Amino acid sequence: MRFPKMIKVRQHFTGPQVTDIEAEIAKQLLQVELSQKIKPGMKVAVTAGSRGIANIPIIIRSVVRELKKLGVLPSIIPAMGSHGGATAEGQVEVLHSLGITEHFCEAPIVSSMDVVQVGETPGGMPVFVDKNAWEMDAVLLIGRIKVHTDFKSPIQIESGLMKMAAIGMGKHKQALLVHSYGVHGIRDIMPEVAKVVLEKVNILCGLAIVENAFEQTALIEAIAVDKIQEREGELLKISASLMPKLPMEDIDVLVVDEIGKNYSGTGMDTNIIGRIRILGVEEPQSPSVRYVIASDLSEESHGNALGIGLADLTTKRLFEKLDYRKMNENVITSSFLHRAMIPIILDNDREAISVALRCNWGVDSENARIVLIPNTLQLEYLYASESLLAEMQRLPHIEVIGEAAEMQFDESGYFKKSDFVH
């Protein structure tokens, strides 16, 4: 079988960028009059999630420093539902992998899976909050606003501060409760849980983060508690407008070099690959990808290969890194079982692509529409097959780099990681 030649391309995205993180956070916290809400000696919990957010160690450290200037005692609280194997130690490990350490962020990390009930939703669901956070004097909520990978919300509350308040601060127990209702739970009940948390917990403010298509901090905004829901919906629209995407809508084979929790909560962002794989949820019409290959698992995922079930083919390399206990804990909590199903396992990238092309009915292998990406978060540089050249050249944001060349594999039959770095 002859593989098509590949061309390296660059997507030119546009969007704002915060260049001085510390100065912007100081400015934002001043605008919500933080000094009027706290007293010297107070203990304040600062939330830290499990996502690979740009500059998140610096963001948390900047918040810690501003709090210390006001004479309070900040601590970092892991707020990540069931991630990290749903253990206190595992959640600290996740934070460390993101660069969130006590040394760098200049505050202790206080991790526990213990929760206390602080109320219930109008529908009767108990609302839980991290016990350590509850026992402190106040909480400063940090979260990235982003389009969710499981649903589209009619009230524009998807992945952000409300979800952090509900499922992040509610730990494994709240995550289990919310996800036991499937999409209805995460889409409709989650905001109700968050409202209870915002009402019952002494939250100083929310600190919202929005990123641009280059995975850079585009916007940081401190939001008063009574404005969080309204403003989050507005920021979600901004976030969606800045999201990267694949340059093509119709693809035969998409090779994702790495999947992982640091790239998306679902390992691969469903908005990028056009697959949801949730029982009863309609699949997106665009983009249309016939076969997805998941090649490797990021170190930051610590064996949690959730999202592998979104692929049709994977490699022996990825499979051997899989920690099924961590993955199972995460996927069973979410109740979206299909996303952890193991696809066909091949020896390497070369074999996986060969199988995909073999099953690409009616298309000559040399003319197949193939796209190679490093992951679903970083889409500035990618490779596309020669058959896509004419289509790409009509797109104003696409820059073709170099000439078409044969696919290059290492001695083990995998693409070289260095090829994805410009």
FENLINSUL-V292853 format. One record per run of one state. SS is the DSSP state (h for helix, s for strand, l for the rest). FROM is the first residue (numbers start at 1). TO is the last residue. Records with the same first field share a line. If there is no record, write none. Layout:
SS=FROM-TO  FROM-TO
This chain:
l=1-5  12-20  32-33  37-42  49-55  70-72  79-83  87-87  98-101  106-107  110-114  121-125  136-137  145-145  147-158  160-160  169-170  180-181  201-202  212-216  224-224  243-249  257-258  260-269  274-287  295-296  298-298  302-307  311-312  322-323  335-336  341-343  347-348  359-364  368-369  374-380  394-397  406-408  410-414  416-416  421-422
s=6-11  43-48  73-78  108-109  115-120  126-130  138-144  146-146  159-159  203-211  217-223  250-256  259-259  288-294  297-297  313-315  344-346  370-373  381-385  398-405  409-409  415-415
h=21-31  34-36  56-69  84-86  88-97  102-105  131-135  161-168  171-179  182-200  225-242  270-273  299-301  308-310  316-321  324-334  337-340  349-358  365-367  386-393  417-420
